[in-house]
């Protein structure tokens, strides 16, 4: 029955040739008759594996039509231990494959299988290789008119490129190696074409730190300059823009990427190990990429994910019980629209959420829609069909509460996850993608359906190029037509499609192991609490609230999956930097003091090393022993404090000593809400309080000293008076006994000179 269907409508001669060829294959597969057609060597080959590696590096056109010439280029490599002689590379065309499962089975087969693999087409199109020594490779090019392939009905045909030859130990010609691929055959546009939506993700890892410069524009600091390599025309993101511009895709963008690149265009700095950040040198690269992206998205549908592409599954499974975690989704969604529209100047929708790999359970759906999104991008290996329909239903599935699960096709979405750097892998991936998409459209249903493809979030350069090649293969529109993501979400759902969200126990274990731990959300909460207490004292809180708010979103990013150590380091550095900023406002350490007397003032200084002013701070001092040292009428006092940027303010507190002795005093800053700010400063005050009795004793002592002084003064004065009186009673200095006597007896004397 199947063979009859294959040849229906074909001309008698080609149909008979096909029948004869397939009959020979069937005979070869029958143990009794196998020797009539094939030597026993192929059975040994199946046991030992192929000795020749056949690599198919290009196939053009990927989806031929009537009148085309099919060209296949590749390389054959002799991995065996013997030289191969009289070899040739030939093309084999199998029957149309019945469905997608048949395509999958054919793709998994390796080695030549007599009875399953068809014979070669006309040997005139084979490429001869006289001699292929061991460990040597040879290129080949097969060129075959499509009408020689004997394709009849629309469908997916299996192609086999094989090398046949002889060796010393295998003198009979046999197939020594084969590579399979697929040829989608739909030469005319189908009457019913599926709508195909291809998500084109612009997402990167986190590159910005929370650190900014003290200048007016707050020059951002980057972890490194690796983003510039992605943005260059030959880089991953550069290729996504240049290739996506020409393709019918829906752009799904992480707004954080745009904000980061936009920050680069205004000047940026880059961290350097062991040194201060240095000036970034790729401002022009960022400007060029943004300009190219703005041009590329004009007239296209643009979807903005929540800022920094939060890990919804981690939030649902690990973060929901940590206060404040789920509250980050709403601001992340609110800022997404503004960020994209401001940079790209195009309309944006934020009505879609995208869990990792489209894996969902009830808690993920709840979290994904908590910020306002009504559409969740799921995948068919998560929201699985039972198979009862007999075909793949449209992507849109209403799952309750006004939410639509947009279920991407898993096989199409994962088609390019492998190593596409190899041309052979890339070529096979393109042909498999085209084959699966055609097989989808050929499924038996009267309804036009809508399919969605959500590739990996951050494809490599080679993966991007392969994706683009596959989409170009569909541009003729013979079995698909492009549609945007909003159209897919609003398409008429199939009433028989599965709408039951899988339970939590069905969430993939491999994805669960990559989720952020609860400790990560707790650290994020601690950092957020510190930020909340810090910003209330700032005159310009936006200077810290905006960069740290964005950083909080980045700490929850999906991009940290598979990089737990880097994620932990990033969270630690964010918290460390914020604590460093808060410590720039502090009570200056104070040495011990002595308080002499009944009352005095104690000066305490508050230092602000930030570039902006701080206010709404309260400085509180507290005595550990109010019975000995009091502030005001109690053991503590407080004053409001405002300090200009890069200044120190001294506050004086009146203190009263009620008893002598050392007293510990604590000075602590508080926010206006009464939350302690910074570390307390403790110092000792030596109180020397003077009582009234002591004052009387001191006064008496002073009086005695005064009286004693007065007495000593009076005594000295009497002694001086007596001495003066005694001097007045002594004879003159010119007495007779000391001078010459007068001869006339006058009583006077004078000195005479002879």
RAKAKA-V530863 format. One line per field, one symbol per residue. ss: DSSP state (H for helix, E for strand, C for the rest). A space follows every 10 residues. Layout:
# RAKAKA-V530863
ss->???
This chain:
# RAKAKA-V530863
ss->CHHHHHHCCC CHHHHHHHHH HHHHHHHHCC CCCHHHHCCC HHHHHHHHCC CEEEEEEEEE CCCCCCCCEE EEEEEEEECC CCCEEEEEEE EEEEEEECCH HHHHHHHHCC CCCECCECCE CCHHHCEEEE EECCCCEEEE EEEEEHHHCC CCCCEEEEEE EEEEEECCCC CCCEEEEEEE EEEEECCCCC CCCEEEEEEE EECCCCCEEE EECCCCCCCE EECCCHHHHH HCCCCHHHHH HHHHCCCCCE EEEEHHHHHH HHHHHCCEEE EECCEEEEEC CCHHHHHHHH HHHHHHCCCC CEEEECCCCE CHHHHHHHHC CCCCCCCHHH HHHHHHHHHH HHHHCCCCEC CEECCHHHCC CHHHHHHHHC CCCCEEEEEC CCCCCCCCCC CCCCCEEEEE CCEEEEEECH HHHCCCCCCC CCHHHHHHHH HHHHHHHHHH HCCCCCCCCE EEEECCCCCC HHHHHHHHHH HHHHCCCCCE EECCHHHHHH CCCCCCCCCC CCCHHHCCHH HHCCCCCHHH HHHHHHHHHH HHHHHCCECC CHHHHHHHHH HHHHHCEHHH CCCHHHHHHH HHHHHHHHHH HHCCEEECCC CCEEEECCEE EEEEEEEECC CCCEEEEEEE EEECCCCCEE ECCECEEEEE EEECCCEEEE EEEEEEECCC EEEEEEEEEE ECCCCEEEEE EEEEEEEECC CHHHHHHHHH HHHHHHHHHH HHHHHHHHHH HHHHHHHHCC CCCCCHHHCC CCCCCCCCCC CCCC
